Amino acid sequence: QVQLVESGGDSVQAGESLRLSCSASGHKSSSYCMGWFRRPPGKETEALARIDWDGTTTYADSVKGRFAISQDNAKNTLYLQMNNLKSEDPAMYFCAASVYYCSGPISRSVFDFGYWGQGTQVTVSS
């Protein structure tokens, strides 16, 4: 079992930045691929970014160049740096862990992740 707890969500102005954190506990060593997702109100969950055991990263086109995923293995913490936030970014943001290596198109990766946090809310006002 892996437990994930997100933090860092906030209400910001368009153009500002936020850094989300995801603290992992439990059998973290069994997780190879970690990812960030979001679910806007009334919409489906969208994969944003993922990072493999070797540090390889993949991004959705919607956030490429604005968001950056990273991890601190010593702290068992996953991060999502979000820059230049836009009106289309408000959502509940989730981190997730998979017992598999990252593979396949990121757009289809939601079902690859078996462990999920409770989410942290991000609001962007213009």
Secondary structure, DSSP 8 states (H G I E B T S, - for coil): -EEEEEE---EEETT--EEEEEEEEESGGG--EEEEEEE-TTS--EEEEEE-TTS-EEE-TTTTTTEEEEEETTTTEEEEEE-S--TT--EEEEEEEESS---S-GGG-GGG--EE---EEEEEE-
